[in-house]
Amino acid sequence: MTKIYLLALVVVYNFCFSAGISMNGVSTIPPVLNIGAVFALNSTIGKVAKVAIEAAVEDVNSNPAILGGTKLKLTVHDTNYSRFLGMVEALTLLENETVAIIGPQFSVIAHLVSHIANEFQVPLLSFAATDPSLSSLQYPFFVRTTQSDLYQMAAIADIVDYFGWRNVIALYVDDDHGRNGIAALGDKLAEKRCWLSHKVPLSPKGSRNQIIDTLLTVSSMMSRILVLHTYDIWGLEVLNAAKHLRMMESGYVWIVTDWLSSILDTDSQLHSEKMDDIQGVLTLRMYTQSSEEKRKFVTRWSNLTRRNTLNGPIGLNSFGLYAYDTLWLLAHAIGAFFDQGGNISFSEDSKLSELSRGDMRFSSVSIFNGGKMLLDNILQVNMTGVTGPIKFTSDRDLINPAYEVINVIGTGSRRIGYWSNYSGLSVVPPEALYKEPSNRSASSQHLYSAVWPGQTTQKPRGWVFPNNGRHLRIGVPSQVIYPEFVAQGKGTDKFSGYCIDVFTAVLELLPYAVPYKLVPFGDGHNSPKRFDLLRLVSEDVYDAAVGDFAITTERTKMVDFTQPYIESGLVVVAPIKKLNSNAWAFLNPFTPKMWCVTGIFFLVVGVVVWILEHRLNDDFRGPPRRQIGTILWFSFSTLFFSHKERTVNSLSRLVLIIWLFVVLILTSSYTASLTSILTVEQLSSPIKDIQSLVASSDHIGYQRGSFAENYLTDELNIDKSRLVPLNTAEEYEKALTDGPKNGGVSAVIDERAYMEVFLSTRCEFSIIGQEFTRIGWGFAFPRDSPLAVDMSIAILELSENGDLQRIHDKWLTRSACSSQGAKQEADQLHLKSFWGLFVLCGVACLLALLIYLIQIVRQFARHYLDLQELESAGPSSQSSRLQTFISFAGEKEVVIKNLSKKRKLERASTGDIDKDKSTDGDLNGSVNPGNEAKLVAFEVFGHNSHFY
């Protein structure tokens, strides 16, 4: 392909190459170095770039620190907007030992000239070719010294997402520049969950009538978010035509790429009529940091333009700043090239020698031997220019891409914020955010308010119904089973029902009118498949679908649903029969485990109270048979709060209070449950839940056309032969009544909303168990429909103000029959409902016993210390001491205390006698201490006289 390009160009312009160029040139630094520039000199960008580049050459040549004694010689050629001339002018520049070319301005020309640069290894530095497809892989000698449109489109996508729009129409020039830029926009929008609904190409040479025809087509579309990506030479013509078609009025949003900001910056005295055409438009401007270098260059700009232009001063735009820095970047790279020992030399291209024909001179165009080395030095430059820091990334893009967001207002423009690849949208300059961690969260994105077309500050909705007289075709299933939800009037095109009333109420809450027409779907005899209707919505046969559409995973892959307006779910409905009461019905309130635990605690509490009261209370003493009867009587009499035995121990009172509280709760719960069992009708069904139904082999009924069929076969793995489709409520009733043995079904599986209507007049059937799916109903729209979002918001508002419930009560109020039939059986009371009470009572019993044991041990140690001393005179053993303690624990406490006092008095009197009769104790037969101890023990414990 490259050979064909070169052959054609050399044939046409052979007369340009009249002199040969010396090959394998100098080995020293030349005094003059040729560089070239190619761009459209009369364009908005070109006339600014020419002044900026010439000023840069003058500044570089006047600074010996850059290139020493070498001077740059600039040759500028005009492409005059022509791709062909751009190629020819580039070849002409290469005839003069040009080491680098600045330009071209247009991306379409850059694509072609880059092939020439690759062939002759001459770096091509473009300050205005922003096409993101100009990659380094295909064009290694192309260097973009400005920002890529990839970042500009990312900025536009962030703006669209910031304002909450989703649907965008792109108008673009139909060439490489336009197509590739819009392709990048589509990718960036997709990252934000937005999309390009239409791509509208504009012919670069299209007439005004063609532009108007194209815009008329756009005006009939739903989206009002328009992105215009074109050239400055006729971009204003497109906006003027839009103004003529009233497409610059309220409701529209125009986002224009940076060509418009270049016009505004270059021509500050833009005609008032042209300014009227662009009121409210958003555009972008490449952001350049404020610096001393930039301030000085802007200050001298008016003098530069007055001297170098014939039509007076012109404004400085961002591309002019990048053009100025491009020349300086090249100068720094050439200086590094010379410092590394690079030589300016050229060699003949062997490929061109093979193409020599007749008088054609291919030898005049040569390969730059140092081109690769110079290219590497260009990519390694790290400097600060009037645009800010200049350095290339690994992808050969400039660092820190950023844009200003401009709003055209009145006779000028206003900056409403910034965009940077680092932090997204902000109202502070990007360099202030580079010092902080990157934050692209939605809450960190900010812009000032804008004035939109139509001189309004209210954010446009972003879409409207096309003004083409067409009503929305709303598909409605011909519902024949439950007219409460959807029903079509006989012989009319009007519908009624719960779903229809909700739909119309939601439309009334929208801030705009929705022209629509309800279209029946189905034959009116069999319930239509909802999936088929939703598929037609996804294929744009219908604009929406209204009815009883369950929101399922499979369906959401085809269409977008609104917020659910009613909750539903699959349930099992089966025949039920009444349960007759029996002689043991009084046992039903408690489960067997509950009965056992309750009985055990009655006995435990009785024993604990007996232990605590036995030493203090005569009511709990006596023969063993009597005491056992007391324990049983006391414990079970607490059930009726009729116990007569008084309690005197504080610990036993504490235990009894807690136990009586437990008994109160148990008796109250038992009474309530028994009342429910004996008064509420008890119902029974052989089907217990969905699991038992799946495990059986009986036939199952379902509503024809609903999603229940797929759910039963796909999710529950029920064989399709077991499923019976039903079309009417009468078929439901007959199939359930006949049962599986008579050709019917054992149960019907359908959505709860349907079944509540069905059961409202059929008390012989009931819902078995709980819902085994949780779903809702919604209205269906095509994917990414903005109307679905507005409808969802309106449904939430309808729910909050209570109107949704009122509509529900109007159509779906349940009768007493369905409410009563929904209860199958009274739930038994389980142990898990009362385990906390039992634990509390058990802890109280254990704690009381522990405290009581400690008290007994302390009393035993205190009152029988003397007894142990007396018994030491006789035989003593561990078993005898244990028997003594057990007997002590069984003795009444008051007896122990009285005997202890008596023993102390006897010891005192014995001491006095011993003192007075110590001399003749043996003669008078004094009492033996061992015998005295035995006497006391017999008196206290003998024959257990006090135990009973």
Residue pairs with C-beta under 8 A, 6 or more apart in sequence:
1 115
2 115
2 118
2 119
3 351
3 355
5 87
5 112
5 115
5 116
6 116
6 119
6 352
6 355
6 362
7 355
9 87
9 88
9 91
10 17
10 91
10 352
10 355
10 360
10 361
10 362
10 365
11 360
12 88
13 88
13 91
13 92
14 359
14 360
14 361
16 88
16 91
16 92
16 95
17 95
17 361
17 362
17 364
17 365
18 361
18 364
19 364
20 361
20 363
20 364
21 95
21 96
21 97
21 346
21 363
21 364
21 366
22 346
23 345
23 346
23 347
23 348
23 366
24 345
24 346
24 347
25 97
25 343
25 344
25 345
25 346
26 343
26 344
26 345
27 343
27 345
28 343
29 68
29 69
29 70
29 338
29 344
30 70
30 344
31 69
31 70
31 71
32 70
32 71
32 72
32 73
33 67
33 70
33 71
33 72
33 73
33 99
33 334
33 344
34 73
34 75
34 93
34 96
34 97
34 98
34 99
35 72
35 73
35 74
35 75
35 98
35 99
35 100
35 101
35 102
35 330
36 74
36 75
36 76
36 77
36 90
36 93
36 94
36 96
36 98
36 100
36 101
36 102
37 49
37 50
37 53
37 74
37 75
37 76
37 77
37 101
37 102
37 103
38 76
38 77
38 78
38 79
38 86
38 89
38 90
38 93
38 101
38 102
38 103
38 104
38 109
38 113
39 45
39 46
39 49
39 50
39 78
39 79
39 103
39 104
39 105
39 106
39 128
40 46
40 78
40 79
40 80
40 81
40 105
40 106
41 47
41 50
41 76
41 78
41 80
42 78
42 80
43 81
43 105
43 232
43 233
44 232
44 233
44 259
44 262
44 263
44 266
44 267
44 317
45 105
45 128
45 232
45 262
45 317
45 319
45 320
46 78
46 105
47 266
47 309
47 314
48 266
48 314
48 315
48 316
48 317
48 319
48 320
48 323
49 105
49 127
49 128
49 319
49 320
49 323
50 76
50 308
51 304
51 305
51 308
51 309
51 314
51 320
52 304
52 316
52 320
52 321
52 323
52 324
52 327
53 74
53 76
53 102
53 323
53 324
53 326
53 327
54 74
54 76
54 308
55 300
55 304
55 324
56 323
56 324
56 325
56 326
56 327
56 328
56 331
57 72
57 74
57 327
59 328
60 66
60 67
60 72
60 327
60 328
60 331
61 67
61 71
61 72
66 331
66 332
66 335
67 331
67 334
67 335
67 338
68 335
68 338
70 334
70 338
72 327
72 331
75 93
75 96
75 98
77 89
77 90
77 92
77 93
78 85
78 89
79 85
79 86
79 89
79 103
79 104
79 105
79 106
79 109
81 106
81 233
83 108
83 109
83 112
86 104
86 106
86 109
86 112
86 113
87 109
87 112
87 113
87 116
90 101
90 104
90 113
90 116
90 117
91 116
91 365
93 101
94 116
94 120
94 122
94 365
94 366
95 364
95 365
97 344
97 346
97 366
98 122
99 122
99 123
99 334
99 344
99 368
99 370
99 371
99 374
100 122
100 123
100 124
100 125
100 330
100 334
100 374
101 113
101 117
101 122
101 123
101 124
101 125
102 125
102 126
102 127
102 323
102 326
102 327
102 330
103 110
103 113
103 124
103 125
103 126
103 127
103 128
103 129
104 110
104 113
104 126
104 128
104 129
105 126
105 127
105 128
105 129
106 128
106 129
106 177
106 231
107 129
107 130
107 131
107 134
107 175
107 176
107 177
107 180
108 175
108 176
108 177
109 129
110 124
110 126
110 129
110 131
110 134
110 142
111 131
111 134
111 139
111 176
113 124
114 124
114 134
114 138
114 139
114 141
114 142
115 139
116 122
117 123
117 124
117 139
117 141
117 142
118 139
118 140
118 141
119 349
119 351
119 367
120 349
120 365
120 366
120 367
120 368
120 371
121 141
121 367
121 368
121 369
121 371
121 372
121 375
122 141
122 368
122 371
123 141
123 143
123 330
123 371
123 374
123 375
123 378
124 139
124 141
124 142
124 143
125 143
125 145
125 326
125 329
125 330
125 378
126 134
126 142
126 143
126 144
126 145
126 146
127 145
127 146
127 319
127 322
127 323
127 325
127 326
128 146
128 319
128 322
128 323
129 142
129 144
129 146
130 144
130 146
130 147
130 148
130 149
130 152
130 177
130 181
131 149
131 176
131 177
131 180
131 181
132 148
132 149
132 150
132 153
132 180
132 181
132 184
133 176
133 180
134 142
134 144
136 142
136 395
136 396
140 375
141 371
141 375
143 375
143 378
143 379
143 392
143 396
144 396
144 397
144 398
145 322
145 325
145 326
145 329
145 390
145 398
146 286
146 319
146 322
146 398
147 286
147 397
147 398
147 401
147 403
148 397
148 401
149 180
149 181
149 184
149 257
150 184
150 188
150 397
151 397
151 401
151 403
151 421
152 181
152 257
152 258
152 284
152 403
153 181
153 182
153 184
153 185
153 187
153 188
154 184
154 188
154 419
154 421
155 284
155 403
155 405
155 419
156 185
156 188
156 227
156 255
156 257
156 284
157 185
157 188
157 189
157 191
157 192
157 194
158 192
158 419
158 424
158 425
158 445
159 255
159 282
159 405
159 419
159 425
159 447
160 166
160 168
160 189
160 192
160 194
160 225
160 255
161 192
161 193
161 194
162 425
162 445
162 447
163 253
163 459
163 462
164 459
164 462
165 194
165 225
165 253
165 462
166 193
166 194
166 195
166 462
166 784
166 786
167 194
167 195
167 197
167 222
167 223
167 225
167 462
167 463
167 784
167 786
168 185
168 189
168 194
168 195
168 196
168 197
168 223
168 225
168 226
168 227
169 196
169 197
169 198
169 200
169 218
169 221
169 223
169 225
169 226
169 227
170 182
170 185
170 186
170 196
170 198
170 199
170 200
170 226
170 227
170 229
171 200
171 202
171 214
171 218
171 226
171 227
171 228
171 229
171 230
171 238
172 178
172 179
172 181
172 182
172 199
172 200
172 201
172 202
172 228
172 229
172 230
173 201
173 202
173 204
173 229
173 230
173 231
174 201
174 202
174 203
174 204
175 204
177 231
178 201
178 202
178 229
178 230
179 201
181 229
181 257
182 196
182 199
182 227
182 229
185 196
185 227
185 229
186 195
186 196
186 199
189 195
189 196
195 784
197 221
197 222
197 223
198 218
198 221
198 223
200 214
200 217
200 218
202 211
202 214
202 230
202 238
203 210
204 231
206 214
208 237
208 241
211 237
211 238
211 241
212 241
212 244
212 245
215 238
215 241
215 242
215 245
215 247
216 245
218 226
218 247
219 245
219 247
219 467
220 466
220 467
220 468
221 466
222 463
222 464
222 465
222 466
222 786
223 462
223 463
224 251
224 252
224 253
224 460
224 461
224 462
224 463
224 464
225 253
225 255
225 462
225 463
226 247
226 252
226 253
226 254
226 255
227 255
227 256
227 257
228 235
228 238
228 239
228 254
228 255
228 256
228 257
229 257
230 238
230 257
230 259
231 259
232 259
232 260
232 262
232 263
235 256
235 259
235 260
235 263
236 263
236 274
236 277
236 278
239 248
239 254
239 256
239 277
239 278
239 281
240 274
240 277
242 248
242 254
242 277
243 276
243 277
248 254
248 277
248 278
248 279
248 280
248 453
248 454
249 453
249 454
250 452
250 453
250 454
250 455
250 456
250 460
251 453
251 454
251 460
251 461
251 464
252 452
252 453
252 454
252 460
253 282
253 452
253 453
253 460
253 462
254 278
254 280
254 281
254 282
254 453
255 281
255 282
255 283
256 278
256 281
256 282
256 283
256 284
257 283
257 284
258 283
258 284
258 285
258 286
258 318
258 403
260 278
260 281
260 283
260 408
261 283
261 284
261 285
261 317
261 318
261 404
261 406
261 413
262 285
262 317
262 318
262 319
263 270
264 270
264 283
264 406
264 408
264 412
264 413
265 285
265 315
265 316
265 317
265 318
266 314
266 315
266 316
266 317
267 314
267 315
268 315
272 411
275 408
275 410
275 411
278 408
279 408
279 409
279 410
279 451
279 453
279 455
280 407
280 408
280 409
280 450
280 451
280 452
280 453
280 454
280 455
280 456
281 407
281 408
281 453
282 405
282 406
282 407
282 408
282 450
283 406
283 408
283 413
284 403
284 404
284 405
284 406
284 419
285 318
285 403
285 404
285 406
286 318
286 319
286 322
286 387
286 402
286 403
286 404
287 318
287 402
287 403
287 404
287 418
287 420
287 429
287 430
288 294
288 318
288 321
288 386
288 387
288 388
289 387
289 388
289 389
289 429
289 431
290 429
291 384
291 386
291 388
293 384
293 385
293 386
294 321
294 386
294 387
297 321
297 324
297 386
298 316
301 316
302 313
305 312
305 313
305 314
306 312
306 313
318 387
321 385
321 386
321 387
322 387
324 385
324 386
325 385
325 386
325 387
325 390
328 383
328 385
329 378
329 381
329 383
329 385
329 390
330 378
332 381
332 383
333 374
333 377
333 378
333 380
333 381
334 374
334 377
336 377
336 380
336 381
337 370
337 373
337 374
337 377
340 373
340 377
342 370
342 373
342 374
343 369
343 370
344 370
345 369
345 370
346 366
346 367
346 368
346 369
347 366
347 367
347 369
348 363
348 366
348 367
349 362
349 365
349 366
349 367
352 362
352 363
352 365
353 362
353 363
355 362
356 362
368 374
379 392
379 396
380 392
381 390
381 391
381 392
382 389
382 390
382 391
383 389
383 390
383 391
384 390
388 400
388 431
389 399
389 400
390 398
391 398
391 399
392 398
392 399
393 399
400 420
400 421
400 422
400 430
400 431
400 434
401 420
401 421
402 418
402 419
402 420
402 421
402 422
402 430
403 418
403 419
403 420
404 415
404 417
404 418
404 419
405 415
405 416
405 417
405 418
405 419
405 425
405 447
406 413
406 414
406 415
406 416
407 413
407 414
407 415
407 416
407 450
407 451
409 451
416 427
416 447
416 448
416 449
416 450
417 425
417 426
417 427
417 446
417 447
417 448
418 425
418 426
418 427
418 428
418 429
418 430
419 425
419 426
420 426
420 430
420 433
422 430
422 433
422 434
422 438
423 430
423 433
423 436
423 438
423 439
423 440
423 444
424 440
424 444
424 445
425 445
425 446
425 447
426 433
426 444
426 445
426 446
427 446
427 447
427 448
449 457
450 457
451 457
452 458
452 459
452 460
461 512
461 786
462 786
463 786
464 512
465 472
465 512
465 514
465 515
470 515
471 515
471 516
471 517
472 514
472 515
472 516
472 517
472 543
472 544
473 516
473 517
473 519
473 541
473 542
473 543
473 544
474 516
474 517
474 518
474 519
474 542
474 543
474 544
474 545
474 546
475 519
475 521
475 533
475 536
475 537
475 541
475 542
475 544
475 545
475 546
476 486
476 488
476 495
476 500
476 518
476 519
476 520
476 521
476 545
476 546
476 547
477 486
477 520
477 521
477 522
477 527
477 528
477 530
477 533
477 545
477 547
477 548
477 705
478 488
478 520
478 521
478 522
478 523
478 524
478 527
478 528
479 485
479 486
479 487
479 497
479 527
479 547
479 548
480 524
480 525
480 526
480 527
480 727
480 728
481 527
481 703
481 727
481 728
481 729
481 754
482 729
482 754
482 757
482 758
483 497
484 497
484 498
484 757
484 811
484 812
485 497
485 498
485 499
485 547
485 548
485 753
485 754
485 757
485 811
486 495
486 496
486 497
486 498
486 499
486 500
486 547
486 548
487 495
487 496
487 497
488 494
488 495
488 520
488 524
489 495
489 496
493 517
493 518
493 520
494 518
495 518
495 520
497 811
498 566
498 807
498 808
498 810
498 811
498 812
499 546
499 547
499 548
499 777
500 518
500 546
501 807
501 810
501 811
502 565
502 566
502 795
502 798
502 804
502 807
503 546
503 779
505 798
505 803
505 804
505 807
506 565
506 779
506 791
506 794
506 795
506 798
507 514
507 516
507 794
509 794
509 797
509 798
510 790
510 791
510 794
514 787
516 543
516 544
518 546
519 542
521 528
521 532
521 533
521 536
521 542
521 545
522 528
525 727
526 704
526 705
526 727
527 703
527 704
527 705
527 706
527 727
528 705
529 704
529 705
530 547
530 548
530 549
530 550
530 705
530 706
530 707
531 554
531 555
531 707
533 542
533 545
533 547
534 545
534 549
534 555
534 558
534 559
534 780
535 558
536 542
537 543
537 544
537 545
537 558
537 559
537 780
537 781
537 782
538 558
538 559
538 782
538 783
540 782
543 781
543 782
544 779
544 780
544 781
544 782
544 785
544 787
545 559
545 779
545 780
545 781
546 779
548 751
548 753
548 754
548 777
549 555
549 561
549 777
549 778
549 779
549 780
550 568
550 706
550 707
550 751
550 775
550 776
550 777
551 561
551 564
551 775
551 776
551 777
551 778
552 707
552 711
552 775
554 707
554 710
555 561
555 707
555 780
558 783
559 780
559 781
559 782
559 783
560 780
560 781
560 782
560 783
560 784
560 785
560 788
561 778
561 779
561 780
561 781
561 788
562 778
562 779
562 781
562 788
562 791
562 792
562 795
563 778
563 791
563 792
563 793
563 795
563 796
564 775
564 776
564 777
564 778
564 795
565 776
565 777
565 778
565 779
565 795
565 798
565 799
565 804
566 753
566 776
566 777
566 808
567 774
567 775
567 776
568 751
568 752
568 753
568 775
568 776
568 777
569 751
569 752
569 771
569 772
569 773
569 774
569 775
570 708
570 711
570 749
570 750
570 751
570 752
570 771
570 772
570 773
570 775
571 749
571 750
571 751
571 752
571 755
571 767
571 768
571 769
571 770
571 771
571 772
572 687
572 689
572 690
572 693
572 747
572 748
572 749
572 767
572 768
572 769
572 772
573 732
573 736
573 747
573 748
573 749
573 750
573 755
573 758
573 759
573 765
573 766
573 767
573 768
574 685
574 686
574 687
574 736
574 746
574 747
574 748
574 765
574 766
574 768
575 685
575 736
575 737
575 739
575 764
575 765
576 683
576 684
576 685
576 764
576 765
576 766
576 821
576 824
577 683
577 684
577 685
578 681
578 682
578 683
578 684
579 682
579 683
579 684
579 825
581 678
581 682
585 674
585 677
585 678
586 674
587 595
588 673
588 674
588 677
588 826
588 828
589 669
589 670
589 673
589 674
589 677
589 828
589 829
590 598
590 670
590 673
590 828
590 829
591 828
591 829
591 830
591 831
593 830
593 831
594 828
594 829
594 830
594 831
594 834
597 831
597 838
598 666
601 659
601 662
601 838
601 841
601 842
602 635
602 636
602 638
602 639
603 631
603 632
603 635
604 842
604 845
605 635
605 638
605 655
605 656
605 659
605 841
605 845
606 631
606 632
606 634
606 635
606 636
607 631
607 635
608 652
608 655
608 845
608 848
608 849
609 620
609 634
609 635
609 647
609 652
609 655
609 656
610 620
610 627
610 630
610 631
610 634
611 849
611 852
612 647
612 649
612 651
612 652
612 655
612 848
612 849
612 852
613 619
613 620
613 645
613 647
613 648
613 649
613 652
614 620
614 621
614 627
614 890
615 889
615 890
615 891
615 892
615 893
616 648
616 649
616 892
616 893
617 645
617 646
617 647
617 648
617 649
619 630
619 645
619 646
620 627
620 630
620 645
621 627
621 892
621 948
622 630
622 948
623 948
630 645
633 643
634 643
634 645
637 643
637 644
638 656
638 659
638 660
638 663
639 663
639 667
641 660
641 663
647 653
647 656
649 852
651 848
651 851
651 852
652 848
654 844
654 848
655 841
655 844
655 845
655 848
658 840
658 841
658 844
659 841
659 844
661 837
662 834
662 837
662 838
662 840
662 841
665 834
665 837
666 834
666 837
669 829
669 833
669 834
670 829
673 826
673 827
673 828
673 829
676 826
677 826
680 823
680 826
681 820
682 824
682 825
682 826
683 766
683 821
683 823
683 824
683 825
684 824
684 825
685 766
685 768
685 824
686 746
687 693
687 696
687 746
687 747
687 768
688 768
688 769
689 768
689 769
689 770
690 716
690 749
690 769
690 772
693 700
693 746
693 747
693 749
694 716
694 717
694 718
696 746
697 722
698 722
698 740
698 745
698 746
698 747
699 722
699 723
699 724
699 740
699 744
699 745
699 746
700 712
700 718
700 722
700 723
700 724
700 745
700 746
700 747
700 748
700 749
701 723
701 724
701 725
701 726
701 731
701 732
701 735
701 736
701 745
701 747
701 748
701 749
702 708
702 709
702 712
702 723
702 724
702 725
702 726
702 748
702 749
702 750
703 725
703 726
703 750
703 751
703 754
704 725
704 726
704 727
706 750
706 751
708 749
708 750
708 751
709 723
709 725
711 773
712 718
712 723
712 749
713 719
713 720
713 723
724 735
724 745
726 732
726 735
726 748
729 758
732 748
732 758
733 762
733 765
734 744
735 744
735 745
735 748
736 744
736 745
736 747
736 748
736 765
737 744
737 764
738 744
739 745
739 746
740 746
747 768
748 755
750 758
751 775
752 767
752 771
753 777
753 812
755 767
756 812
756 814
756 818
757 812
758 765
759 765
759 766
759 767
759 817
759 818
759 821
759 822
760 814
760 815
760 817
760 818
761 815
761 817
762 817
763 817
763 818
763 820
763 821
765 821
766 821
766 822
766 824
767 822
768 824
779 788
779 791
781 787
781 788
781 791
795 804
798 804
799 805
831 838
856 888
856 889
859 888
859 893
859 896
860 885
860 888
860 889
863 896
863 897
863 900
864 884
864 888
866 903
866 904
866 907
867 884
867 903
867 933
867 936
867 937
868 881
870 929
870 930
870 932
870 933
870 936
871 933
871 937
873 929
873 930
873 933
874 930
874 933
874 934
884 941
887 941
887 944
887 947
888 896
890 947
891 940
891 941
891 946
891 947
892 946
895 946
899 939
899 940
903 936
906 936
910 927
910 932
913 926
914 921
914 926
917 924
917 926
940 946
